[in-house]
């Protein structure tokens, strides 16, 4: 990178490292006069810093010392707190363990605001970015506008050379289907949310695949609708009217599952004796308060945040990765699926 281009924004340690042809860690050690750097390498790094007019401030010195390093976290929808906050907490905990700090910006889905925050975070000399999604969806890559390492979490970049950490929606659906089949349920249906959501489509497809692999056919087509208790109540009523012999329902969210259990109760169907119910998300304020409490799939959102930080650390250490990493989910078993039934 030429000095003229670099002066258009605040010069970072990454710029110096790139110009000198060394890793960020080596550049930090060289500028901090640490003994493990060869004299020729130190001279090359110092020359690059002089050319770029790099002046380490507190943030940069913190990066060098490893005590106050800073990364930028950019989200489009912090108000989607159910999913974004746990991922953020997982990332923040992992950063805290490494004595790093995070600067959080919420673009609120606005492209102009997003570009402004990218410039602002770069001016603060953040050493890397975490792009936080809110729905595990595919999104346009921002990496071309960011000259430091970038990791995407709970969203998937459309650029396969980026690294994206996502929840394994299909894997979670397979866990739910296997659990219900293992309990002796054979007439299993699926009620889920908006078909426009990739998560809904992936879960539905994996559920059907797992059922067929078990030698069973799902009861009817998957019912797509809203991510709401109201839709769960309505869909369960339609399902039971068309297929009164259903003995288990896998739901695409805990809110839907809550509504399903309400309708089952209204229709005199006992949960889980007559119909077992599995939710998705492990939203504890819903799952634990449901009557009976819901068996559900946990997305392990905090672990997604921690995994994103590990991927960013690897990139900062000169070992970047690419592609999509699907983090496993886990099944939380509660009373809504009961105990195994005899065939």
C-alpha angles and dihedrals in degrees: 000000000000121000092243093057093044093053090061086079136015110295114239134203087251089061090053092047092049094050092046092047095237137111122271089248092054092047091052093050092047094051090044091053094239114170100232092075119090114244092240091052092047090051091049092050092047090050090052091049091050092049092051092041089235114182114183110225126188093286093049093045088050089053090052094048094042092231106101106018115160135208130184121238115199124189134173098209118027088160087072084081096161090073108016099050097057090049090048092049091050091051093045092050092051091048091048090053087059094043092250127136132214133221110207124206127179113205091185091217093298116132094205092050089047093054090047092053093047089055091045094051092047089051087055087057097240110181096218145359135235113199108205121203129197105213111029087252132146112262136181114273117253095187096102089065095048119072095195130068115293130198125187119213131187086004134066123233115227088225109085091206089066121083116240126186111203139166115258099242094172091049091052092052090051090052090053094047093047091049093053093045090049089057091058096258112149107166100064125166134187127225117180146156138269114342088216089071115089089213091060093049094045093048092048093049093047091048091054092046093051093047092052090047087055091053094253136115120223115245105257126322121316110272111229121195140116128337091245145106089240091059090046091055093046095044093048090053091052092045096050091046092055098034111025091169095064110131102183138026125200110203127203093224140014091246091057091046091052090056091046092055090050092055092044090053091048090051092050095252113142119225117247100358095064101017127015117211130203123188133193134233100033091240094179098202086061103030097047095044096048117108102263102016112258130254101219147165115258116213093205089226096173089055089053089057092048091048090052090055091050090052090050092049089052091052091049088052090055097261106105121176133208138205135040123316112198110204116212122250126214135221117240107202118210136156099289091082098036122187132327116289124219113248 
